[in-house]
Amino acid sequence: LKNMDERGAKRVEVSLRDEDRDMEILPWISEDEFNPNYLMRDLDQLPSRGSKPEWRHNQDYWVERNQIPATDLNAAEFVYDGQRGAGGRSNSG
């Protein structure tokens, strides 16, 4: 939120980078790693994830506690009010 306030942004979205456009799109969770029935029933209605590690939700606090604070919020995958992060192109659709 601090980063958004500094930018004066009202909205932020995550969007595929150009190098990720041909990446395989997978279900949000892997049946091999996490498969509660209440999620598996409606898996097709949940968001998807990419096959690259940076697009994977790993459900591992001990990994994510260091990764999340180190995230570059100016990277091209972040789109603030329709504009890509620093060095990226505009998200025109």
Number of C-alpha atoms within 10 A of each C-alpha: 10 7 10 14 9 8 11 11 15 10 11 16 12 12 14 15 14 11 7 15 11 9 12 10 14 14 17 19 20 13 10 6 9 12 13 9 9 8 14 16 10 9 15 11 11 12 10 16 18 19 14 11 9 10 15 16 14 15 11 8 10 8 10 13 10 10 11 10 9 9 9 11 15 15 15 21 21 22 24 21 16 16 17 23 19 13 9 16 15 14 16 7 4
